[in-house]
Amino acid sequence: MKIGILDETSGLDSKTKSSIKKIARLVLKEQDVPGDCELSITFIDDAQMRELNRTYRKIDRTTDVLSFPQSEWPDFTILGDIIISLDTAERHSKSYGVSLHEELKKLIVHGILHLLGHDHKKKKETEIMREREKELSLLIKDL
């Protein structure tokens, strides 16, 4: 699996980037995504995220994570892009009383599930997605 990390904020050290790759790789493997897929994870600030959210979702505020799928089942050669606002992740980690690393793990799982077609627009979809997030979070809890 080719997992690219781009940190436009310069806020992540190499150890964190390496850990993020391990987390993403394990989640993808657990979801039976083929080993030749490509995934991009980009970290940006709130201003950039607000612009993306406004452009693609017509919501004029920042958010923590956006996912942009590039392929659909069964062709996951280029899975897609996960964009994370490091500013929002840091704020959320403080308000939830967790480390930034824990918050990033949650966002990566959430983003990957979106790329794989999961959603939370309807109650039943939300239940399914939340349950899968819990299962995957247990799998990566020690990473």
C-alpha positions as CSV (number, residue, x, y, z in Angstrom):
1,M,0.0,0.0,0.0
2,K,1.3,3.4,-0.9
3,I,0.3,5.9,1.7
4,G,1.4,9.5,1.2
5,I,1.5,12.0,4.0
6,L,1.6,15.7,3.3
7,D,1.8,18.2,6.2
8,E,1.2,21.7,4.9
9,T,1.2,22.9,8.5
10,S,4.7,21.7,9.4
11,G,3.1,20.6,12.7
12,L,3.8,16.9,12.6
13,D,7.1,15.3,13.4
14,S,8.5,12.2,11.5
15,K,7.5,9.8,14.3
16,T,3.9,11.0,14.1
17,K,3.8,10.7,10.3
18,S,5.3,7.2,10.5
19,S,2.6,6.2,13.1
20,I,-0.2,7.6,10.9
21,K,1.0,5.4,8.0
22,K,1.0,2.3,10.2
23,I,-2.5,3.2,11.5
24,A,-3.9,3.7,7.9
25,R,-2.2,0.6,6.6
26,L,-3.7,-1.6,9.4
27,V,-7.2,-0.1,9.0
28,L,-7.0,-0.6,5.2
29,K,-5.8,-4.2,5.6
30,E,-8.6,-4.9,8.1
31,Q,-11.1,-3.6,5.6
32,D,-9.7,-6.0,2.9
33,V,-8.5,-3.2,0.7
34,P,-6.1,-4.5,-1.9
35,G,-2.4,-4.1,-1.1
36,D,-1.7,-2.1,-4.3
37,C,-4.0,0.8,-3.4
38,E,-2.9,4.4,-2.9
39,L,-4.1,6.7,-0.2
40,S,-3.1,10.3,0.4
41,I,-3.5,12.0,3.9
42,T,-3.0,15.8,4.0
43,F,-2.8,18.0,7.1
44,I,-3.9,21.6,6.6
45,D,-5.0,24.6,8.8
46,D,-8.5,25.8,9.6
47,A,-8.5,28.5,6.9
48,Q,-7.7,26.0,4.2
49,M,-10.2,23.5,5.5
50,R,-12.9,26.2,5.6
51,E,-12.3,27.0,2.0
52,L,-12.5,23.3,1.0
53,N,-15.6,22.8,3.1
54,R,-17.2,25.8,1.5
55,T,-16.2,24.8,-2.0
56,Y,-17.1,21.1,-1.9
57,R,-19.9,20.9,0.7
58,K,-21.3,24.5,0.6
59,I,-20.7,24.8,4.4
60,D,-18.9,28.0,5.3
61,R,-17.0,26.8,8.4
62,T,-14.0,24.6,9.1
63,T,-14.4,20.9,9.9
64,D,-12.0,18.2,11.2
65,V,-11.8,15.8,8.3
66,L,-12.9,15.6,4.7
67,S,-12.6,12.6,2.4
68,F,-12.5,12.6,-1.4
69,P,-12.8,9.1,-2.9
70,Q,-11.1,8.5,-6.2
71,S,-12.2,4.9,-6.9
72,E,-15.2,2.7,-6.1
73,W,-15.4,-1.0,-5.2
74,P,-13.9,-3.2,-6.5
75,D,-11.2,-0.9,-8.0
76,F,-9.4,0.6,-5.1
77,T,-6.2,1.3,-7.0
78,I,-6.3,5.0,-6.0
79,L,-8.5,5.0,-2.9
80,G,-8.6,8.8,-2.4
81,D,-7.6,11.7,-0.2
82,I,-8.2,12.4,3.4
83,I,-7.8,16.0,4.5
84,I,-7.4,16.8,8.2
85,S,-7.4,20.2,9.8
86,L,-4.6,20.0,12.4
87,D,-6.0,23.1,14.1
88,T,-9.4,21.6,14.6
89,A,-7.9,18.2,15.6
90,E,-5.8,20.0,18.3
91,R,-8.9,21.9,19.6
92,H,-11.0,18.7,19.7
93,S,-8.3,16.7,21.4
94,K,-8.2,19.3,24.2
95,S,-12.0,19.6,24.5
96,Y,-12.4,15.8,24.5
97,G,-9.5,15.3,27.0
98,V,-7.5,13.0,24.6
99,S,-4.0,13.3,23.1
100,L,-3.7,14.8,19.6
101,H,-2.4,11.4,18.5
102,E,-5.7,9.7,19.7
103,E,-7.7,12.3,17.9
104,L,-5.8,11.8,14.7
105,K,-6.3,8.1,14.9
106,K,-10.0,8.7,15.2
107,L,-10.0,11.0,12.2
108,I,-8.0,8.6,10.0
109,V,-10.4,5.8,10.7
110,H,-13.4,8.0,10.0
111,G,-11.8,9.3,6.8
112,I,-11.0,5.8,5.5
113,L,-14.5,4.6,6.2
114,H,-15.9,7.5,4.2
115,L,-13.5,6.6,1.3
116,L,-14.9,3.0,1.5
117,G,-18.4,4.2,1.1
118,H,-19.6,4.5,4.7
119,D,-21.7,7.6,5.6
120,H,-23.6,9.1,8.5
121,K,-26.4,11.0,6.8
122,K,-29.1,8.7,8.0
123,K,-29.6,7.1,11.4
124,K,-29.0,3.5,10.3
125,E,-25.9,4.5,8.3
126,T,-24.6,6.4,11.4
127,E,-25.1,3.3,13.6
128,I,-23.2,1.1,11.2
129,M,-20.4,3.6,10.7
130,R,-20.0,4.2,14.5
131,E,-19.9,0.5,15.2
132,R,-17.2,0.0,12.6
133,E,-15.2,2.9,14.0
134,K,-15.3,1.4,17.5
135,E,-14.1,-2.0,16.2
136,L,-11.3,-0.4,14.2
137,S,-10.3,1.9,17.1
138,L,-9.8,-1.2,19.3
139,L,-7.6,-2.7,16.6
140,I,-5.3,0.3,16.6
141,K,-5.5,1.3,20.2
142,D,-1.8,0.5,20.9
143,L,-0.4,2.2,17.8
